[in-house]
Amino acid sequence: VPWVAGMPGGAILPIYDALHRSSLKHILIRHEQSAAFMAQGLYRSTGEVAACFVTSGPGATNIITSVADAMRDSIPLIVIAGQVARELKGTDAFQEVPIVEMLAPMVKEAYYVDRPSRLTHILEEAWERMLKGRPGPVLIDIPKDIQTAAMDSLLSQEEAMEQAAQWILQSERPVLYVGGGARKAQEQIRAFAQEWQIPVAQSLMGLGALEPDDPLNLGMIGMHGSAATNAIMDRSDLLIAVGVRFDDRATGKTDAFCPAARIIHADIDWPEFGKNVRVNLPIAMDSTEFLLKLGAAMKRWAADASAGSALESRSAWAEERRQLGCASRSHNDEPALFGKQGDVRDFFRRISILSKQGPVSTDVGQHQMWAAQYYPFDRMGQLMTSGGLGTMGFGLPAALGAAMGLPHEFVTCISGDGSILLNIQELATLKDLELNVKIIVLDNGHLGLVRQQQHLFFERRYSQARFENSPNFAAVAESFGVAGHCVLPEQDPEFESIENGHSEATDFFGRVKDGLDWLYSFRGPGLLHLGIDSSHQVLPMVGPGKSNTQMIRFL
């Protein structure tokens, strides 16, 4: 901008102090309304954009009329408003007004800067938003403590990429951590991990980033992630996070997350930077573009002789990861869902084979976490689940949608006796469309995760977690015209008509496997109802307020 017009006040004095050391021309007006009118005059006559500085309270309210005037006539300008410190927000502090809410209907965009790391990105986005399409004014409201906060040095994208490459090549214990935001970059993730021998951890939404048996595949982190993965993350000295939100279910106690690591965070959505965990190097970029450019930058730096010794240390990191993995398996966390130790892993592996690795949807609950822990996902996006909001009832309709898009594939819906009831009416839609959807209901007669948390954290007070009556889901399916089959730990006369004729096995897991074979033996809709004991837990687990290394391993 060629100049700024405004009037100083207490809440914007740090900016004016910086202005004193700047070459930017400032025009001291006598009323804030005039600042926006002056900016209008500049743009109307020359096409140049000016900025306005106002303090909080009356300084901000005084400019409302001239900003509204600019909006109505499509005149771009930037208003920088001082605001009371963040700790005083909402306390009716001196000269505090909610200027963002007041001006929001009268500007193209109104921003509140809630942390220092967002300021640069807000300035860039506000400028673009101001001029894109129909032009108009924008507001940036900056608390006084943000104005005085220390900020990392500002790097261009190219400089940030070079910095990231240097850090990775210097790192002895790097980890690549990917989430759902990187699902279109699977090819680049695999190539990058292999070329630089960097292990890959995944959030729930990032599962399938590497092949299940790839030694670089660390699996899922977080609340119900692998104990080994959480331990490896804790030991890491550099975390390259791509397309993740650092959700609390993934990080555990945030101030204890990856305590020894620098964090590089690449994401297309810059408001995520620094929102939940500290970030040393934020890079606002699409995941695919980031990995391609990062790989190119690393090749340039790898030519440096000093990079060789750092890369050689990766073998020691591989050995440390192996030892951490062995230690984490010293106690077996796997539940014997069907009466046989290790059967849960065999169960999900069998589904993957019978379904020819087709798409998998889940609802929300213990079945969801068991699937995340033990299903051998081989590509990102193969798992469809409600990750952020955790919505019961998601699984069946999502499976229908996937089957509409992929009519020649087996689509598997894994649900629980609580979740399936929320949208069980869509069995009618499934039958109408004759979609190739296979539904597996794990029935423990409870809201399983609710019961588990009551067991662990509420002294086994099981309040309203048990269903007094559970339906015969196979019979319900057949009432809709969908083939159904039921397998229970012990034969129940009420269920015999559904179970008999499908299995000759005498042991429970044998009958479960026969049930799976039946389910995938034909095309079209089918439902398999499996009874399991309510005592089974999803372990390991990070308890409330605990770090990822403080996992509940076994009971």
ABEGO torsion letter per residue (X at the ends): XABBBEBBBAAAAAAAAAAAABABBBBBBABAAAAAAAAAAAAAAAGBBBBBBBBBEAAAAAAAAAAAAAAAAGBBBBBBBBBBBAAABGAGBBGBBBAAAAAAAABABBBBBABAAAAAAAAAAAAAAAABEBBEBBBBBBBAAAAABBBBBBBBAAAAAAAAAAAAAABABBBBBBBAAAAAAAAAAAAAAAAAGBBBBBBAAABGABBAABAABAEBBEAABBAAAAAAAAABABBBBBGBAGBAAAAEBAAABGAABBBBBBBABAAABGAABBBABBBBBBAAAAAAAAAAAAAAAAABAAAAAAAAAAAAAAAAAAAAAAAAAABBABBBAAGBBGAAAAAAAAAAAAAGGBBBBBBBEAAAAAAAAABBBABBGABBBBAAAGBBGAAAAAAAAAAAABAABBBBBBBBAAAAAAAAAAAAAAAAAGBBBBBBBBBAGBBAAAAAAAAAAAGGBBBGABBABBBBAAAAAAAAGBBBBBBBABBBAAAAAAABGABABABAAAAAAAAAAAAAABBEBBBBBBBBBAABBBOBBBBBGBBAABBBABX
